[in-house]
Amino acid sequence: MQESFDLDSLTLNTRRLEFEDGLNDFQNGIIFLLLGVLCSLFMSSTGIELFIRAILFNEEITMIALLALIPLFYLLTFGMRRRIRRYRREVLWRHLGEIEPFKWQVDTRFTLAAIGVWLIIVIVGFILFSGGPGNLDAGMRVIAAAGGAATGVIYFLMGRSLAIERYRWVGVLGVGLSILLIFIPLRVSLSWIAFGIIWVAILGVSGSMALRSTLMRLREHTV
């Protein structure tokens, strides 16, 4: 029985290592900001106008450029992850030996809970704003807010599961600010910019605190 407990504890500590230094927070914050900017661009009148002009100028090049965004986003995401893994191996984890984090950290139950929260917020939001002025702007704010709140739910549940205290307040703050976004009269494009700013700010603070704590422990270990 004792052996099973030790194995569970070792598994939990290994999973926690992936998040304790805060580097994942920086990566995810940048990704959320980029998503917000891209959604803002494609849902704004300026972005649509630029797209139409590009299509009229050269349809083939425009479509190739749009399709190129997918592999570029993929390369950016996994490029950052490779840099993080290298920094951990050479600096942060050099005294821990070889560690291979899980490829999928988010429990399926957390994902299902986030989807449920997203659906509830979208349905309630559309009911509240149906028939009112600025339906399009309100609807886009609801979708952006629902996405932010669902993300907060995942972080909160991960914080509980992995016993990472900062992810609990990251989740609560993310949900609260995202819900508040519904009631701020922003245009479509600005609602997605706000989504990106909310998450890059929250995760930036979270990552900075975690990295500072990790580096302090590392200095104590090497002294």
N, C-alpha and C positions, 0 to 999 in steps of 0.2 A: 504493500500500500504506500509506503514511504517512497519507493522508487517511482511510482506513478505520479506522486505529488511533485517530486523533483523534476520529472520530465515535463510536466505541465508548466512548472515555474520557468524552466529553461526555454520552453517554446514561447511563453509570454515575454520574457526578457529579450529574446531574439527579435520578436515582432516589434517590441518597443524601440529597439535600436534604430529602426528605419525612420522613426519620427522624432526621437529625442533631441537630435542636433538641430532641428528646425530647417534643414536644407530643402526638405520636401515642401515646406510651407512657402519658401521663396519661389520654387518652381511652379507650384500650383497657383500662387498669386499672379505670376506673370502670365500663365495660361488663361486664367479668368479675365485678366485685363485685356489680353489679345482677343478673346472671344467677345468681350463687350464692345471693343472697338470695331471688330468685323461686323457684328450684328448691327451696331449703330450705323456703319457705313452703308450696308445693304438695305437698311430700313429707313434711311433718311432721303428726303427729296433731292439733296445734293448728290448723294451716292447713286440714286436711281438715274438722275440726269447724266452723270458721268458714265454710267454703264450703257445707257442708250446711245450716247455719243460715240463711245468706244465700239459698240456693235455696228453702228452706221459707218464708222471709219474703216474698221476691219474686223469682221465677225470671227474669222478663224483665229487670229491672234488673241482676240478677247477671250474666246472660249478656252484656248490653250492656257492663257494666264490664269483664268479662274480654276481650271482643273489642276494647275500647278500649285495652287494654294494648299491642296490636300497633302501631297508629299512634303511640301515645305513645312507645314504645321507638324507633320509626323517627325521630320528630321529635327526640327527645333525641340520638340518634346523629348525625344529619345537622346538627342545630342546633349541637352541639359542633364538628363539622367546619367549619361555616361560620365560627364564631367563630375557630377556629384559622387558617383561610385569611386572614381579615381581619387578624388580628394579625401574621401573617407578611408580608402585603402592605404593611402600614403601618409595621411596626417591623423585623422580622428580615430581610425580603427587599427592603427599599425601595431598596437600592443595587445590586440584582441585575437589575432590570428585571422584565418580566412573565414569570412561570414558571407553567406548567400541569403539575402532577404527573400521573403515570399514574393512571388510575382503578382499575386492578387491579395491585397490586404483588406479590402472592404468586404465584410460579411454580406452574403446575399440577402439576409433578413434586413440589414441596414438599407440596402438599395431598395427593397420592396417598401420599407417604411417611408423612405424619401419620395418614392413615386406616389404613394398614398397621400402624403402631405402636399405634393405638387398638384395632384388632381383636386384635392379639397379646396386649396387656395384658388385655383383657376376657376372652378365651378362657382364658388361663393363670390369671387371677384366679378365674374361676368354677370352674375345675378344682381349684384349691387350697382353695377355701372350700365346695365342694359337700358337702352332708351334715353340715356342722358347725353349731354353735350360732350364732344370730344371722345366718341366711342373708341376710335382707333388708338388714340394716345393712351386712354385708360386701359384698353385691352392689352396693349403691349407692356404697360407698366405691370399689370397683373402677371403676365407670363414671365417677365424678368424677375419680379419679386418672388414668384413661386419657385423659380429655379434657384434663387439665392437662399430661400428658406429651406428647400430640399437639401441643398448643400450643407447648410447649418445643421440639419438633423443628422446627416451622415457624420459630421465632425463630432457632434455631441455624443452619439452612440459609440463612435470609435474611442472617444475619451473615456467613456465608462468601461468599455470592453478591455482596453489596453492600460487602464489606470493612468492615463495621461491627463493631469488636471487642467492644463492650459487648453486642451481641445474642448473641454466642457464649456469654458467661457467663450471660446471661439465659436462654438455652435450656438450658444444662447445669443451672443451679440450678432452673429450672422443672421439668425432668424429674426431677431427684433428689428434690425436695420432694414432687412429685406421687406418685412411686412410694412414698415413705415414708408417704404418707397411707393407703395400702392396709393397712398393718400397725398403724395407730393405731386402737384400738377406739372409734370415734365412731359416734353414732347417724346415721340417714339424713340428717336435717336439718343436723346439724353438719358432716357431710362436705362438703356443698355450700357451707356458710359458709366452711369451711377452704379450699376451692377458690378462692373469691372473695378471701379474705384473702391467700392465697399470691400470687396474680397481681397484686392491687392493690399489695402491698408490693414485689414484685420490680420491676414496671414503674414504681412511684412512685420508687424509688431510681434506676433507670436513667434515667427522664425528668428527675429533678432534676439528676443529674450532667451529662446532655447539655445541658439548658437553661442551666445555669450556665456551661458551656464556651462555648456559643453566644453568650451575653450578654457574656462577657469578650472574645471575638473581635470582637463588634460594637463594644464600647467602644474597643478598640484601633484599629479601622478608622475610627471617627469622630473620634479625637483628632488 
